[in-house]
């Protein structure tokens, strides 16, 4: 036998693609080539595979006068990473008749060390999902990746330590058992910060509660050291747990990016990139697009501390995900659309020196510096942030007082109640959305009832504040969330008035 074909898989954006690994052996001067658009890591597999095969007790491919051709199909898909090492080695051994096994229905993944040991790879979960969808029944991969792949049911997952162990199992010499399905944890891991530990700042806590209940974007502004970062981190603790479907989606994204734990985590992701992060790091990118922080925060929170200090184009690039819940990246070689449905939590000082709103200190910023600072946040971004909350200084007496605030657990119960109200309303209307923040203009007119003179108050206020059409609709959506927290079927005057209080006052 001089030909063999087995199957592997490749990450393509955030999903998997099945790749067939074909090996052809022919007589002639030694040559070892890999075709099918391999990147540098795949091309270097020739040396890793040769050493791994030799050190696993077989003749090295380089020691024989034969032409070895490895074809990775489909040929027009760029092959990346070291996960093809194991399937290339097995395909070669099968073609050279050094081993014999049936490769049908099996997927092979894994990087090989020079000694034949298997090393973990990225993106195992979406690859396993694609294998299951395509009708494969068994997956062979590094032992470190087995727990993650076993999050899916309906597949036999074999975690292997080395090429030798894989061959012993396939040949029947020494069988190992398939890994049992990874069980989901009973509850989400909660944030270490609790609202009860944050003294004062009741208006900010109220704004964050509304944001969590309706999925609204929120910005907090105030002098340095007033607790904006603590509030943002505590915010993650009042969000509802992810469903199993959402948790699998998040785990798949993190697996592709190489930042996941390999476990199913039901806590919404909380991403907090530094303000020096590049444009590509925030929105994703590269010649072959990869997900950025806006996608890693999908189904969770994107916290941007020192908001105006981020690159202007990075901030403006958030327009699309804040409006449409996805981000589109177009490059010369490829176009990608990544999911980006997150709650934006921004924190900022009112000016570069941070003293603009202080009662006791004088702002030392020059007018030009102040204008440049505030220009970093464009009008379209301001419009897309539903709530703007002032976080002022706290009296020193309150900082050392014994009285604590309301616990995050109690606030989360109200958030869950409000979200259940929204779920029922949108399910009955068959709109296909879950949160008030997701309503379109046509949905607002159908789903939001303004009681009494509420509409007149809203219109007069909108004219006085010069609200854009987008801001006008967002005021209504926030008011609807406030009404849900109050268990009111109608949006009343007090709900609209409170919503209007959260429009920006410093920009």
N, C-alpha and C positions, 0 to 999 in steps of 0.2 A: 504494500500500500504506500503510495507516494503523495496522497492527498487526504486532507482531513478538514472538517468544518465543525466548529463549536460556536457557542453564542456568549456574548458579553453585552454590556450596555454602556451608554454614554449620556452624560448630562447635556441637554440642549436647552439653554436658558434655565427655566425652573422645572422642567419635566425631563423624562428619560426617553431615550431612543435605543432600540435594540440594534446591536452591531454584530454582524457575523464575522468571525475570525477564521479565515481560510489559509491553509498552509499547503504549498506545493513544493515537492522535492524533485530535483532533476540532477542528472550527472553533469560533471564539468568542474571547472575551477571553482574554488570556494567563493561564494558570494552570499550575503545575508541582507535582504532588503525588505523594508516595510512600506507598502503603498496604501493610498486611501486618505491623503491629506493629513499625515501625522505631524504633530508639533514636535518640538525638541525633546520633550519628556518621553513621547511615544517612540521617537526614533532611537533614543538612547536605551530603549528596552532591549535592543539586540544584545548589548553587553551585559545587562543585568540578567536576562534570561539565560544567556550562555553560561555564566558563572553559576547561577542557581541550579540549572540542569546538571552541570558537572558535579557540584557539591551535594547533589541529592542522589548520587550513585549511578548516573547515566553518562554516556559519552558526550562531551561538549560538542555543540553544533559547529564550533570553529575548528575542530580537529579532523573534520571529514571533508573530502573533496566533493562537495555537492553545492548546488545552487538552491538556496532557500528563499522562497518568496512568500511573504505574509501579506495578505490582502484584508483590509478592514473595510467592510461594506455597511452602509452606502458610501460610495467613493466620494460623493460631493459634500459630505458632512465632515467638517474639520474635527479630527480626533485629538483630544487633550488629556494630559495627566497620565499617571503611572498605573491606572487601574486595569490596563490591558496586559500587564506583565503575566499574570497567572493564565489567562486564556491563550496567550501566545505560546507559553511554555507547554501547556497541555496539548494544544493543537500540533505543535512540532513533534512531541513525543508520540502522539497518536498517528501522525503521518509517517514517522520513521519506524512504526511498529514496535517501539520500545515498550508500550503499554497498550492495553485494550480495554475499552469501556464504551458504553452507549451514551453519547452526548445529548441526545434528544430530550427536550423538556427541561434542560438545565442551563442556568446562567452562571458564569464565572467572573469574579471580580477580585482584584487585589494587586498590590505592589509587591514585588519580590526583592528581598535582600540578596546579596551575593552568596549567602549561605543557604538560600532557599526558604528563609523565614518569610512569612506573610506580614505585611504592614498595612495599617488601616488606610482607607481612602475616603474622599468626600462624596456627599450626595447619594448615600446608599438608600435612603427612604424613598425618594421619587423614582429611583431605578427599580426598587422592589415593586412599587405601585405599577410601573409600566410593565414589568415582567408578569405580574399577576393579570393585568388587563389583556396581555397578549397570549395568555394561556400556558405560561411556563409554570412548572410545579415545584422546582427545586432551585435554590440559590446557594452557591458556594462562595464564601468571602472570608476576609480576615476575622478572627475571633473577636477582636475589639469592635467590629461593626455589627456583630450578630444581634446584640440587644436592640439596636435601632431598627434593623430590618424586621425583627420579630414583632414590632409594633403592629404589623399587618397580620391578619388571619388569612388562612387559606393557602399558605406557602410553607414548604419545608425549608427551614433556614439551617445551614450547616456552617458553623464557625470554625475555621481551620487555622492551625498555627503555622503550617509550612506546606511547601509543595509536596514533600514526602508523605505527610499525613493525608493530604488530599488524594494522592495516588493510591495509598493503601486503602482508603475508603472506597474509591471508585472501582478498584480491582476486586474488592471483597475480602482483602487480606485482613484488614482490621477496621471494622465498621464503627462509626460513632453515631450517636443519637442526634436527631434534629433538635434544635433548641425550641423549648416551649415558648408560647406567645408571651411577649412582655406585657405584664399587667399594668394597667393605668393606676397612678396614685389616687387615693380617695379624695384628695383636696388639693387646691392650688397652694403654692408657696407664696406667702404674703410678704409685703414690703416690711422692712425692719422699722421704718418710720411710721408712727401712729399719730393721728391728728390730736389725740389727747395730750401728747407730749409737746405740742406747739402752743405756746401761751399767746393769747390774744388772737389777732388777725381773723376775727369772726367773719368779716365781709369777704375776705379771700377764701375762707373755707366754704362759705355759702356759694361763691362763684364756682369753685371746683366741684362742689356737689352737683350743681346744675349741669356743668360740663360733662361729668360722668354719667348723669342720668340720661342726657339726650345725645351724647357723642359729639359735643360741641368743642370747637377749638377755643383756647383761652390764652391770654397773655397777662402776665403779672408785671407791674412796674413799681419801682420804689427805690429808696436809697440802699446802698450796699449793707449787708448784714441784717436785713429785716426778716429773713426766713423764707425767701422765695424758693430757694433750692430744696429746703426741707419740705415745704408745702408740695412741690412738684413730686418729690419722691414718695411722700405720703399719699398722693393722689392715686398712685398705682394700687394702693391697698384698698380703695373703695370701689374699684371696677369689678364687675361680675366675672366669674370664671369663664374660660373658653369652653365651648362645646367640644366633644371628641373630634368632630369633623374640622372645626377651626384649629384645634390643637395639632392635628395631623398636618394641616396646611402650613401652620407656623413652623412646625418641626421640619417639614420638607424644605422650606426656604432657608432655615438655619443650617440644615445639613449641606445644602449646596454651597453656602457661604463659608462653611467650616467653623461656625461659631456655636453650634448646638451641643447639648450634653449627651445626645443619643437617647434621651428619654422623652416621654410625652409629658410636657409641662402645661398645666392648665392655667397658670398665671399669664395674663396678657403681657407680651414683651414690653420692656421698657428700655428704650435706646436713648442715650445721652451723649452724642458726639461732642468733642471739643470744638470751640469756635474757630480753631485753626484748621479744621478738617477741609479737605479739598472739595471742589465741586463734584468730582466723580465719586468721592467717598459718600457724599450726602445723597445724590440722586441716582448713582450708578453710572456705569459707562465702561469705556475701554474699546479697543478695536473690535473685540467680540464682547458685547455688553454683559456686564455682571451686575447683580443687584447691589444697591447702596443702602444707606441707613433708612431712607424713606420706605424701602421695601422690607427691611429687617424689622421695622416697627409695625408692619401690617398686623391688624387686629389688636394693636396695643397703643403705646404712647411714644411719640417722638418729642423728647424734651430738648429744647434749644436754649441753653443758658447763655447769657450775654448775647441776646438775639441780634442786635445791630452790628455786633463784631464779626458775624459771619460774612463771607463774600456776598456782595450784592446779587450776583447772578445765581448763587446757591439759594438765596432767599426767594428770588423771583421764580426759580425753577419749581418751587413748591406750589405755584398757582394751580397746575394741573391736578396733582394728587389731592389738594385741599378741595377742589371742586368736583372732580370725577372719580376719586378713589383709585386711580391707577396712574402710572407714569410711563410715558412713551419715550424711548431712547432710539434715535436714528443715527446710525454711523454709515460710513461708506460701504462696509462689508455686510452689515446686518442691521435689522430693525427689531427692537424688543419692546414688549409691553409687559411691565411688571405690576402686580397688585400693590397698592399703597393706601390702604384704608386704615388710617390711624387718627388718633386725637393729637393735635399739636398743642403742646404746652410750652409757651415761650416765657422767658424771664429776662427783664432788662432794667437797667438804671435809667432814670429820666433824662440824663445827660452824661457826657463822658466822665465828669468828676463825681457824679452821683448825688450832688447836693441841691439840684434844682427845686425839689419839692420839700426840702428840709425847712423846718421852722427856726432852727437854732444855728444853721450854718449858711454861709453865703456861697452861691455858685460862682466858680471862678472861670467858667467856660467862656470863650469868646463867641460872639454871635455867629461867626462863620463856622466855628467848630461845632456849635450846637445845631446849625442848619445842616451841616454835612452829616452829622450823627443821625439826625432824624430822617434825612433823605434816604438812608440805607434801606428803610422799610417803605416800599412803594404803596400807593393808594390801593391797588388791587389786592395786595397782601393784607392790608389793614381791613379791607372789606370782608375778606375771607375768614377773619378771626372773629368769632361770635361774641366773646366776652373779654372786656378789658378791665382788670381789677387792680386797684391801688393797694400796695402793701407798705404801710407806713411804719415808723419806729414805734416800739413798745416801751411804756414806762418801766423803769428799772424795778419798781415795786412788784409789778406783775411777773417779771422774769424769775423772781425767787419765791413767788407765792406758792402755797400748798395746793390751791385749787387747780384741778386739771380740767381740760376741755372734754368734749364729747369724743368717745372712742370711734375709730374708723369702722369698727364692726357695726355700730349703730347707724352710721351714715350709709354704709353699704346696704343695709336693709332697706332704707328709703330709696336708694338708687335702683335696687332690684325691683321694688314695687312700681316705680315710675316706668322702668323698662318693660315690665309686664303689661302695664296699661297701653304702652305704645305697640307692643307685639300684638295684643288682641285687636287693637284698632286697625292696624295695617293688614293683619291677616284677614279680617272680615272684609276689608276693602280690596283684597287681592292685589296689592300694589307691589309686592315683592321686595319691600324694604322693612327694616326693623327699628330704626331710630328716627327721631324728629329731624336730626341734622341731615338726613338723607332725602328729605322731601324736596321735590321740585316745585316750581312756581304753580304748575297746574294741580299738584297734590295739595298745596296749601289752601287754595280756594275750596277744595272739596272736603278736606279733613279738619280744618280749623274753623270753629265757630266763635265769632267775636260777639260777646254779650253786650247789650245795651248801647251805650255811647262809646264803647271801647274803640270802635273804628274811627270815630271822629277825633278822639284823643290821639290815636296813633298817627293819623294824617296830619294833624296840626303840629305834632312833635317832629314828624319827619320833615315837614317843610321848614320848621325853625332850625333843625339840626342839619339841613341840606343832605339828607341821607340819599345814597344811590339806591337804585332798584334792588341791587343785591343786598345791601345793608337793611333795607326795608323788609325784605323777606326773612332775613336772618333774625331781625328783632321779633318777628312773629313766631319763628321756630323756637327761639329761646323762651318766649312767653308761653308757648304750648308746653314746653318741658316744665316750666315753673308751675303751670296748672296741673300737670301730671303729678308732680311732687305733692301738690295740695289736694290731690284726688278730686279735681274739678273737671267736669265734662266740657265746660266752656272756658274760653279765655276771657277773664274779666279785667277791669280797669287796673287793679293792683298788680296783675301779672304783666301787663304791658308796661306799666310805669317802672316796675323793677327791671324788666328787660332793657328799657331805654337807659337805665343807669349804667349799664355795662358797655355802652358805646365809648370809643376812645376820647380822652380829654386832653392828651398831651401831644398828639401828633397831628 
